[in-house]
Amino acid sequence: MIFIFATMIIHQFYDTGLAHASYAIISQGKMAVIDPARDPQPYYDFAAEHGPEIIAIIETHPHADFVSSHLEMHQKTGAVIYVSKLVGADYPHCTFDDGDSIELGDMTLKAINTPGHSPDSICILIEDEFGIAKAIFTGDTLFVGDVGRPDLRENAGNITAKKEELARQMFHSTREKLMTLPEDVVVYPAHGPGSLCGKNMSPDLQSTIGRELRENYALQLMSELQFVKTLTEEQPFVPRYFGYDVDVNKRGARSLNEAIKAVPVLDKTATLEPNITIVDTRPNALYMAGHLRGAINIQNGGKFETWLGSVINPDETFYLIAENEQAIDILLKKAAKIGYEQNIKGVLLNPETDLQTSTHADLNYFERHPEDYTIVDVRNSNEAETKNVFESSINIPLPELRERLNEIPTDKPIMVHCAGGTRSAAGSSIIAAEIDAVPVYDLGETIRSFVQ
């Protein structure tokens, strides 16, 4: 998505898998990149197309939900990395805080410290040659319809803070710094709907200060106490990898291509080492037809990165099984988005030996006699509380399932469900790998017939 101003081009790069927006700004032959994704190639391609020199890479904060390519881009282009001094960054950089500015052609990029999502968050305000504010890049501070969650930095990063303290800081950052800007200033956030960095994001990927003042629940009139309560309740779950990525981004990640080339590609007949987790990314039908013992079926789909980083620990080594060679490249890049490529012991195509099959449930019988099954709901807690599909079900969210298997009774066959089939495939495979006293079934997409 390209936005053209009189003497400036702004291009938004959007990764739907992680709901992540990054930006390139061009003015008079100079280009700055804000919050780049793990793969730097799109920014290089954009620069090659329009001809500017990349002179600046700006990080609004050390992100929790993806690994940035800021260090790799600096090493390749020589562009200066700008980041708040509060980050305590371990890579070469210039600090960028209140009062600091960058000249980009005839535009000026100004830093605004906006703690709240994290203690070290900044926003970047763009002013034209006449000093008129045109746009602001809000990182994870202000989204369209929301503000950044305040509970991701209690145990990660250079500075840690309790969510209540960060929520108080967000109250002041929004009221004293962002809400005082002219209403026509365009807002460019770092995330859109589906991101776990907020809870109420609009489908729109840009806004204005005026629109947010009118429509954003978090910017409405309320006391600081009300704001803190509102912001700290009902936030989505936190994937296992979030704290890990904060630390990776504080250090700076290695080159993407270098990291991917380091992952061994194994023959499909290779003997795998025992006691190492196996992640089978193939469609559920292929997995059920034949899979390695104990393999977890995290399917290659739109949210693969999120579920991989929610089920697998950031210090956990694993094998990765792909459907075909094309899928290998895609999966390695997806794993690298969250810094998990270095955990992959090896990747291989459809295995051929020592395979197990999964049993299909008699869904007609289940529909008539659900009481004959232990039903495990692997949706998030707020989903289960909002709409409980089966009265007798046990809710154990997928990210918690591996640690809570002992809560599942084994006196009846086990039926696993989610909202659409992706999470239940992973959940049933996790349960079946550890519980063999009774059959374990995946309700899959059939769940939709129960909620209509």
N, C-alpha and C positions, 0 to 999 in steps of 0.2 A: 504494500500500500504506500503510495507516494503522495506527499503533500507539498505543494509548491507555493512559496511566498515570493515576494518581489525579488529578493536577492538571495534566496535560500531554498534548498531542497531538503525535506525530511522524508526518509524512507523507513517504514516500519516493517521489520522482519518478524514473522509470527510462527511459532512452533506450536501446533495444536496439541501434540502429545503432552507437553508440559504447560500448555497455556501461557507461554512465555513470549513477551514482546521485547525486542531490542531495536535499536535505532541507529541510523547513519544520518548525520547532518552535514550538508555541503554548502559552503559559501566561498566564492571567489577562489576556487581551486584548492581549498583546504577541506578536510573531512575529519569529523569526530565520530566515534562509535560509542554508544552508551549501552552498558550491560550486555556485552556480546555472549552468545551461546558457545557451546563447546567447539563447534565446527566453525572456524574462521573463514572458510572459503566463500560463503555468500557475501561477506563484506569486501573481500578482495575482488570478487566478480563485479560488485556494484561500483567499486572505485575504478576498475578497469573500464567499465562501460561509460562512466561520466568523466573520467580523467583527473580527479583530484588526488592530492597527496594525503594519506592518512597521518595526521599529526597528533591525535589525542584519542585515548581510550579512557572512558570514565566509568567507574563502578559506583553505583548508588549505595552499595553496602555489600558485604560478603554474603552472597545468596545461599539459602539453605536447600533450595529445590532443584538446582542444576549447577553444573561445573562450568565456569566461565573460561574463555580463551584469551583473557587479557594478557597473560604472561607470554603465551605463544605469539600473539600479534605484536607485542612489544619487541620480542626477539627477532621477528621477521622484518618488521617495517621500521623499527626504531622509534615508533610513536610513543609518546610519554603516557604513562598510566597515572591517572588522577584518582585519588580516593581520600576519604576523610582520615585525618591523623588518628582518630579514635580507633580505626580498624587495627592499627599496629601491624600493617602489612609487612610480610617477609620478602617481598619482591621489590625491584627498583620502582620507585614511584615519586610523584610530587603530591604533597598534601593539598587537599581541596576542601575548604571549610568556609564558614561565614566570612565575607569580605574578600575572598579569593575569586579571581575571574580568569577566563581564557579567551583570548582574541581569536576568532575563527572568521577569516575574511573581514567583512564589515559588521559581523555579528559578535556579541559578547555573551559568553556563557558564565553565569554566576552561580556559585555554590550557596545553598541554603541548608544549614543543619536542621534536620527534622527527625529527631529521635522519637521512637514510638514502636514501630515494627521491630527495630533493633536500636541499640544505643548509638550506633555509628552510621545511621541512615542520613543521606543527603538527597536533596532534590536539585535539579539544574534548571535555572531560569534563563531563557534566551531573550536578550534585548537587541533591538535593531540599532542602526547607526545614530538614531536620534534618542536612544535611551528608553524607547517604548517597549514594554514587556509584550512578547508575542506568544510564547509557549513555555510550558514547564514540563520537564521529565520527572515524574514523581516516584520512580522506582516502586518499592512496595509500601510507600507511605499512603498515597491516595490512589484508589482505583475508581473506575466508573461504577458508582453506586455503593462503594465500600471503602474501608481503610484497611491497612495491613494488620494481621493478627499480631498480638503482643507476646505470645507465649513460646516463641521459638529460640529465645536466647537465654533461657534460664540455666543451661548447662553447656553452652557452646560459644566459641569466639573469644576474642581478646578481652571483651568486657561482657560480663553476664549480669542479668537483672531479672527480678521477678516480674511476672506478667502484670501485676497490679501497678508496679512502678512504671513499666513501659507504657501501660494504658494511660496513666496520668501524663506521661511525656507526650503521648500522641494527642491528648486533649489540647495541650498547649501548642504543639507544633501546628495542628490544624487551625486552631483559632487565632493564634498570634502571627503565623507566617503565611499559611496558604490561603485562608479565607479573607485575608486583607488584600489580596491581589486583584487587579481589575477583572471584571466578570468575563471579558472577551478573551482572556488568556486561554489558549488551548492546552488541555491536559493530556499527556501521553504517559500512561502507566506501564509497568513492567509485566503485568499479568492481566488475563481475561478470565471469563467463566470457565470453571473446571480446575483452576489453580487451588491448591491447598493453602495458599498464603493469605486467604481471606474467606469470607463465608457468604457474601451476598453480592457477587459481582454481576454487573450488567453484561448482556451479550455484546454491547458496543465496546470498541477498542480505543476510542478516544472520546473526549468530552470537552467541556469548558468549565472554568471556575464557577461561572454563573449557573450552569445547569447543576453542578454538584451542590451548590448552595441551596438550590431549590429541591433537589430530588434525593440526595445522598442521606440515608438515615443517620449516619454518624456525624453529619455536619449540622444537624438541626439543634434548636435551642434545648439545652439540658444542662444540668449541673455536672460538675466534674465527677461526683460520686455516681450519678446515673450513667455517665459515659463509661466509666470504668466497669461498672456492672454489665452494661450492654455489650461492651467489647470483649469481655473475658468469658462470657457464657456462650455455649452452643458453637464453639469453634470446631472445625473438622479434625479428624485424627491427625497425628503427626507420624509420617513414615519413619522407619528406622534410620534412613540415610541422611536425614536433614542436618543433624548436628555434625556429621562427618563432612558433608559438603561445605558447611561454613568453614571448617578448618582447612579443607583443600583449597578453597578460594582465598583464604588468608595467606596460604603459602604460594599459590599459583600452580596450575596443573601443567603436566608435560604435554608436548605436542600430541594432537589427536592421532595423526597418522602413525607416529612412532609408537604410541600406546597400543593401537589396534594391531600393528604388525607384530607386536610382542606376544600376542595371544596365539598359542599353538592350535593348528587345525589338525585334528586326529582322523585316522581312518575309521570308518564305521564299524570295523571289526576289532578296534583297539580294546585292550583290557583296561578298564578304569580302576583307579585306586579305590580301595574300600573306605567307607566312612566319610566320603566327600559328597556333599549335596549335589543332586542332579536336577537341573531345571530343564524340563522338556517344553519347548515353546511351540510345538506343532498344534494344529487344530485338534480339538477334543476328540473328534472321530478317529483320527490317526492315533492319538495317544491311547484311546480305549482299545483299539485293535491290536496294539502291541507296544509295550513300553518297558524300560528297565525298572527293576525292583526299586521301590522307594522314590522314584522320580516325581517331582512336583510339576504339575501341568499349569504353568503360567504362560498363557497363549500370547503369541505375537499379535497384538492389536493396538488400538489407539492409545491405551493407557499402560502399555507394557512396562515402561520405565517406572511408573508409580508403583505398580504391584510388585515388580521385582524388588524395588527398594523398600517395600512395606513388609515383604515376607522374608527376604534374605538379609542377614545382618551385614553391615559394612565391613566387618573383619572376617567374613565367612567365605572360604574358597568354594567354588562350585564348577561343575561341568555344565555346558550349554549344548542342548540338542536342537538342531534346526531342521526344517522341512526340506530345504534345498539350498544350493550355493548362493543364490540371490538373497535368501533370507539371512544367511550368515553375515553378510556385509551390513544389512539393515540392523540386525540384532546387536552386533558389536558396537555400532554407532549409537544405538539407543542405550546400551549399557554404559557407554562412555559419557553420555549426557549427565549421568549421576555419579560418575567416577567409579563404576563397578567393573570396567573392563580389566582392571588389574587383578581382580579377584577370580577371573575365569581360568581354571586349571587347563581347560581345553574345550574346543568346540567341535562337534561332529554331526554328520547327517544321520538320517534315520538308522538307528542301530538294527542289527539283524539277528543277534544271538541273545540267549537268556532273557527272552521277553515274557512279560506277563500281560494278560488281557483283563479288561474291566467288564463287569457284568452289568447289563442293562436291567433296570427295574421294570416290574410289571406296573406300569403307570395307571392302568385301569383299576387294578386292585388297590393301589395307593390312594387313588381318588375316592374310592368307596370306604377304605379303612385306614385313614391316616393315623389312627390311634395305635395301629400295630407297628408303628415305626418311632424311633427316636429322631425327631426332626431338628436339624441344626441349621440355624439361620446365620450366615456369615456376613450379612450386611453390617454397616456401621450402626452403632447404638442408636443414633438419632433417627435413622431410617426405620429401625425396628420399632422404636417407640411411637413414631408417627403412624405407621401402618403395619400392624402385626398380622401376617398372612395366616399363620396357623397358631391357634390358641395355646397349644402345648409345646411349642417350639422352644429351643434353647438358643439364645442369642450369644454367639461368640464371634466378634468381628474378625475378619480374615487376618489382619495384621497381628492379632493376639492368639491365633489358633494354635500355633506350634507350642506355645507355652501353657495352654489350657486344655490339652487333650484329656487330662485326667478328670475333667468335669463332665465328660460325655459318658452316659451309661452304656453298657454293652450287653444289655439283656434283650434287646430287640434290634432288628436291622436298622441301619442309620441312613437317613435321607438328608442330603445337604442342599440348601437352596440359597440364592441371593436375589437380585432384582432382574437379572437378564441372562445369566449363565456363565459369564466369565469368571467371577469370583467363586462360584460353586464348583467349577471345574478344578480350580486350584485347591479349594477347601476339601473337596472329597478326596483328592489325591494325597493331601497331607494326612488326613485321617486314616485312609486305607493303608498308608505306609507304616502306620504305627499300631493300628487296631485290626487284628485278623480274627477275632472271636466271632464276629458277625459280619454279614455283608455290608458294604458301604456303597451307597448309590448317589448319583448326581442328578438332581431334578432338571438341571440345565434350563434351556429356554422354555420348557413346559411351564415354568413358574408363571409365565405371563397369562396363562389360561386361568390361573387361580386368583389373579388380582384384577381381572376385568370387571 
